[in-house]
Amino acid sequence: MYGWIWRHLPGNTWVRGVISLVLVLAVVYALFQYVFPWAEPLLPFGDVTVDGQGSSGAGNSR
């Protein structure tokens, strides 16, 4: 797939490298701005409870 993209980009190696970098940055921007905020409520990572009463005793300063 990456080879196909690389072959279809215009220009020499330097131009292709710059275009590839811009494409990667655009994908990362789209993920952080649209995809991750959409998917965040669907993930169970917000169900963490930290109340300071762990059984291990680590971190207790009493």
CNS distance restraints for C-alpha pairs under 8 A (distance, minus, plus):
assign (resid   1 and name CA) (resid   5 and name CA) 6.37 0.50 0.50
assign (resid   2 and name CA) (resid   6 and name CA) 6.05 0.50 0.50
assign (resid   3 and name CA) (resid   7 and name CA) 6.09 0.50 0.50
assign (resid   4 and name CA) (resid   8 and name CA) 6.31 0.50 0.50
assign (resid   5 and name CA) (resid   9 and name CA) 6.36 0.50 0.50
assign (resid   6 and name CA) (resid  16 and name CA) 7.09 0.50 0.50
assign (resid   6 and name CA) (resid  20 and name CA) 7.97 0.50 0.50
assign (resid   9 and name CA) (resid  16 and name CA) 5.99 0.50 0.50
assign (resid   9 and name CA) (resid  19 and name CA) 7.70 0.50 0.50
assign (resid  10 and name CA) (resid  15 and name CA) 7.44 0.50 0.50
assign (resid  10 and name CA) (resid  16 and name CA) 6.55 0.50 0.50
assign (resid  11 and name CA) (resid  15 and name CA) 5.37 0.50 0.50
assign (resid  11 and name CA) (resid  16 and name CA) 6.03 0.50 0.50
assign (resid  12 and name CA) (resid  16 and name CA) 6.11 0.50 0.50
assign (resid  13 and name CA) (resid  17 and name CA) 6.05 0.50 0.50
assign (resid  14 and name CA) (resid  18 and name CA) 6.31 0.50 0.50
assign (resid  15 and name CA) (resid  19 and name CA) 6.12 0.50 0.50
assign (resid  16 and name CA) (resid  20 and name CA) 5.93 0.50 0.50
assign (resid  17 and name CA) (resid  21 and name CA) 6.16 0.50 0.50
assign (resid  18 and name CA) (resid  22 and name CA) 6.24 0.50 0.50
assign (resid  19 and name CA) (resid  23 and name CA) 6.12 0.50 0.50
assign (resid  20 and name CA) (resid  24 and name CA) 6.15 0.50 0.50
assign (resid  21 and name CA) (resid  25 and name CA) 6.16 0.50 0.50
assign (resid  22 and name CA) (resid  26 and name CA) 6.07 0.50 0.50
assign (resid  23 and name CA) (resid  27 and name CA) 6.25 0.50 0.50
assign (resid  24 and name CA) (resid  28 and name CA) 6.23 0.50 0.50
assign (resid  25 and name CA) (resid  29 and name CA) 6.04 0.50 0.50
assign (resid  26 and name CA) (resid  30 and name CA) 6.12 0.50 0.50
assign (resid  27 and name CA) (resid  31 and name CA) 6.15 0.50 0.50
assign (resid  28 and name CA) (resid  32 and name CA) 6.23 0.50 0.50
assign (resid  29 and name CA) (resid  33 and name CA) 5.95 0.50 0.50
assign (resid  30 and name CA) (resid  34 and name CA) 5.59 0.50 0.50
assign (resid  30 and name CA) (resid  35 and name CA) 6.76 0.50 0.50
assign (resid  31 and name CA) (resid  35 and name CA) 4.72 0.50 0.50
assign (resid  31 and name CA) (resid  36 and name CA) 5.80 0.50 0.50
assign (resid  32 and name CA) (resid  36 and name CA) 5.48 0.50 0.50
assign (resid  32 and name CA) (resid  37 and name CA) 7.13 0.50 0.50
assign (resid  33 and name CA) (resid  37 and name CA) 6.73 0.50 0.50
assign (resid  34 and name CA) (resid  38 and name CA) 6.20 0.50 0.50
assign (resid  35 and name CA) (resid  39 and name CA) 6.16 0.50 0.50
assign (resid  36 and name CA) (resid  40 and name CA) 5.84 0.50 0.50
assign (resid  37 and name CA) (resid  41 and name CA) 7.70 0.50 0.50
assign (resid  38 and name CA) (resid  42 and name CA) 7.99 0.50 0.50
assign (resid  39 and name CA) (resid  43 and name CA) 6.72 0.50 0.50
assign (resid  54 and name CA) (resid  58 and name CA) 7.69 0.50 0.50
